[in-house]
Amino acid sequence: MLLISLSLPFLSPTSEPIGLCVDDISDTTISLKWRTPEHLGSSELDGYGVEYCKEGSDEWVPAFEGLTERTSVIIRDLPTGEKMQFRVRAYNMAGPSAPTSLAQAVTIREIMQKPKIWIPRNLRQTLIKKVEETINLVIPFQGKPRPVITWSKDGEPLNPKQVSVRNSDTDTILFIRKSERKDSGKYEVKLQIENVEDTASISIQIVDLPGSPEKLKIMDVWGFNVALEWKPPKDNGNCEITGYMVQKADKKTMEWYTVYELYRRTNCVVADLIMGNEYIFRIYAVNMVGLSLEPCFSADSAYIQKTGFEYKPPTYKEHDFSEAPKFTHPLVSRSVIAGYNATLSCSVRGIPKPKVTWYKNKMDISNEAKYRMFSKQGVLTLEIRKPCSFDGGVYMCKAVNASGEDAVECKLEIRRKYP
């Protein structure tokens, strides 16, 4: 007789489904949904079984015959107004998994309007308030029947001695009469109708004046200058330190003068101090609320020594603005009719103002009565009175100054009046 032994692998059920919740509900139906188990065991998943029972009973009734492969289901023909509990199991070859149930029983009735929170636009960013200011947050919502409203701060219930909440059918109000630094945090409001809920969060930051800067020291004294250094305050007032106000006082008068009104670093140089005077200094911290209540004073004073030092103003090399003459617009050759006045024009620049000389056929005509020369803002004009054929030729304009010279020329043709 032949014996054959077969070894079967050990079979284990899946873990329970996760995230069972109510998707929708009416007077006689409920829609449930869930997610697949994290561990499927040693064999493939065959499907899910859904059961329900009345609250207070342990008689679980299958919602449908067999199994469903989907992760959502609609259960129909439920008794209106009854509180029901639901659970889901996952099945494989090894059998059913542990059940997953709703957190609480559900009343079978239609939710006329799902809960929804409407956060005002100004509360979608961090709400910043000063200490002792009143906080009055009005958060509108929708939901029928009236939802259960729950407030919390940083995951903990609100302190009724510090925060009060008032609810109506359309909004919920969070009220703090005199805010304190400890009221800063993340506030969360939750609406719930049966197993359907909506949540929203609001961040509140309560700010105050900063503390005083610390350890103001005089690091160095030279000439008319004093170098100061200090440390930021330990208490920034629950917001960013935007700068420091630096002040000085002569020990004779003790009158304080502001050197820097909003200085961002923690070290500075106080300049233009008076020789022979002794100075003390103080620093205020500044944030968005204002100045610190108390300044930080320098432990020591700074004496500006009298010396035989004679102040010599700095010498600067005088800039040379001189420029050689240069014609920016040349002379243009022309053809004119005899007997009518003619003009030749060009323009020149140069520093200092150049001396201008006119030539005809390389002969200086500056003293000729027949010609008139004009110069206005660098525009040079030569007027030839009633020219004749003898006045034709090559005309040149030459500009000269200490930096150089330049020249331009053109041809002038004289035509007879009557050809």
Buried (B, 14 or more C-beta within 10 A) or exposed (E): EEEEEEEEEEEBBBBBBEEBBBBBBBEBBBBBBBEBBEEBBBBEBBEBBBBBBBEEEEEEEEBEEEBBEEBEBEBEEBEEEBBBBBBBBBBBEBEBBEBBEBEEBBBBBEBEEBBEBEBEEEBEEEBBBBBEEEBEBBBEBBBEBBBBBBBBBEEEEBEEEBBEBEBEEEBBEBEBEEBEEEBBBEBBBBBBBBBBBBEBEBBBBBBBBBBBBBEBBBEEBEEBBBBBBBEBBEBBBBBEBEBBBBBBBBEEEEEBEEBBEEBEEBEBEBEEBEEEBEBBBBBBBBBEBBBBEEBBBBEEBBBBEEEEEEEEEEEEEEEEEEBBBBBEEEBEEBEBEBEEEBEBBBBBBBBEEBEBBBBBEEEEBEEEEBBEBEEEEBEBBBBBEEBEEEBBBBBBBBBBBEBBBBBBBBEBEBEEEEE
